[in-house]
Amino acid sequence: MSTNLTAAPTRAPGRREFLRVGVVGSLGLTLGDFFALKARADQKNYASKEGVAKSVIQIVLPGGMAHQESWDPKPDAPLEYRGPFNVAKTKLPGVVLSENFRSVAQVADKMTIVRSIAGKEADHGRASYTMFTGYRKSPALEHPAMGAVVSHEFGPRRDLPPYVAVPSASEYGGTGYLGSQFGPFGIGSDPARGGYKVRDLTLPPGVDDRRFGTRQQIRGVVDDHFRAQAKNAEALGAMDEFYARAYALISSSAAREAFDIEKESAATRAKYGPSDAGPRFLLARRLVEAGVRFVTVSYGGWDMHAGIESAMKRQAPGLDTALAGLIRDLDDRGLLASTIVLVTSEFGRTPKINASAGRDHFPRVFSLAVAGGGFKKGLVYGSSNSTASEPEEDPVRVEDVLTTVYHQLGINADKELMAPGARPIEIIDDGKVVKDLVG
C-alpha cells in the first residue's frame, strides 16, 4: 500500500471556519462572495505605469511567413534548403536578409531581429492564439490578447480607443476573460480600398451636435434608472464605460482626423508604397501619433505550401516597402523611440523545399522582427543552425517576447487579472524579460 506524502490533508471544518462563515453571512455576503474576496486578496498585483514605450503597432502576417525567405536566409546551405532567393546586404557587418526585403535591409540598423524563436504549435489557429496572448490554446479558458490587456491596464488616451484593429479584428485578438469594453475598435473599412470610411465616427443623418448631446444626456438618465434596479450592476457599469468612450470618440474632431489618411501628403503616402500594406501601415502611424496605445495591422497570406517563389514575389514587396517606410517615418517624427513595431506571424516553414516547390508548417524555429520602444537598434539576436531547422544560440519563447513588450510598456506580465470564478490568472504565465533585447 502506497502513501501519497504530497497530497494536502483533508479534515472536517472546525469551529473557526463555522464562525467565519457566520460572520460572512452577517455582512450580507454569500460564501461565493467570501471566496471571491479572498481570491482578490491573494491576487498578485502590480501597478502599471507607462514605460519607455507608449504605443505598439503589431503587424500580423497570417499563415506563417518563411524565415528562410525573410529574416534568416541561408545562402551557404544546399539549394533544397536555401530556396530560390538570393540575399540583400544590410548596414550591419556580415548581416543579410532575403532579397525579398531589400528596403527593410536598409533600416536594419534601427531594428532587432530574433532568429531563434522556439515555437510549439504547427496549427494556424493555435499558433495565432499563442502569438496574440502568450498562452497555448485551452478549452477551459480564453485569454485576452495583448491589445486588450494594454486597454485594461491603461485605458484611453486623448478620447481615442486604446486598442484599434486595422482593417478588422483578428479571431484571436479579443478580450478573452476581460470585459468587452477592452476589445479592439474595428474600423469596419479598409484604408487600402476606395471609399474608405470609418464606421461609427460620423453622426447619423439628421442628427446634429446639439441633438447628439441631448440624446447622450437622456441615455445617462435611463442608464442610472436601470442600474439602480438591476442585479448585475457591474455589467451595466461596463456598458456605461463603453458608451462613454463611444460618445467621446464620435464627438472628438481630433479622433475623426486621426483616422483620415487623406490628410497625409502624396510624398508621405509614397513612402509606404501602393500595396494594401501601405495605407494600413500609414493609418497605424497616424493612430499612434494621435494617442492610440495598441494597433494591430493584418497584411497578406503567407501559407505557401506550393510555389513559394512566385508567392513571395507577390506578397513580399508590399510588406518590404511599407515596413521600411513605417520605421523611417516614425523615426523622422521622433516617434520610434516610444513606439514598438512588432512583426509577428504564426510559425516558420520547413527547412527543405517540398515537392510542390513550397514549404510546410514548421514551429521548431522561426524569426521575428521588432523596432523601437527601447528595443536595441541593429541587433540580430540568437541564431538557427545551418539549415534553419533548430535554434542554435539563445532560443527565445513567444511568451518571453510578449513579456518583454509588456515590460517596455510598463506592465509586469506576472500580474494576475481576475477571470470568471474568481480565478487570478497571470497576464503571461512564466514569461521572462529578455534583457539582451532592450536597453
Number of C-alpha atoms within 10 A of each C-alpha: 2 4 6 6 7 6 7 7 6 6 6 6 8 8 9 9 11 11 11 12 16 13 12 15 14 10 9 9 13 13 13 11 14 14 13 18 13 12 16 16 10 11 18 14 15 12 10 17 12 15 16 19 23 20 30 28 26 22 25 21 20 20 21 27 28 29 25 25 26 22 26 25 26 25 20 10 13 12 13 13 22 21 22 14 18 15 20 18 17 20 14 15 8 7 18 23 24 22 20 23 25 20 19 26 25 15 20 27 17 21 21 22 23 24 27 27 27 21 22 17 20 19 16 16 16 17 24 28 25 22 25 28 27 26 21 16 17 10 5 6 11 19 29 26 26 27 28 28 26 24 23 20 17 16 19 18 13 14 22 26 26 28 27 27 23 24 21 18 19 20 10 19 23 24 23 19 15 20 17 15 19 27 26 26 20 18 20 16 16 17 25 17 10 8 9 14 16 17 11 15 18 13 13 9 6 6 12 10 11 8 11 15 14 11 12 13 12 10 14 14 11 10 15 14 11 12 17 10 9 12 10 10 13 11 14 16 14 15 16 18 14 16 16 14 19 18 17 15 20 19 18 15 12 14 21 15 14 20 19 16 19 12 10 12 9 9 8 12 17 14 18 27 22 14 16 20 26 25 22 24 29 23 24 27 23 20 27 24 17 18 19 28 27 27 27 28 22 23 20 17 14 21 23 22 18 16 15 22 15 13 16 19 11 11 18 19 19 21 25 21 22 28 26 21 24 20 25 19 18 20 16 10 10 12 21 22 18 22 29 26 25 21 19 22 25 32 32 31 29 24 23 19 21 16 10 12 17 21 25 19 22 22 21 21 28 32 28 25 19 26 26 26 25 20 27 19 19 19 21 21 19 17 22 24 14 18 19 28 19 19 20 15 13 15 18 22 19 22 24 20 23 25 26 23 26 23 22 25 26 20 23 23 26 18 18 20 21 17 17 11 10 17 14 19 18 20 26 22 16 13 21 18 20 16 10 10 19 18 11
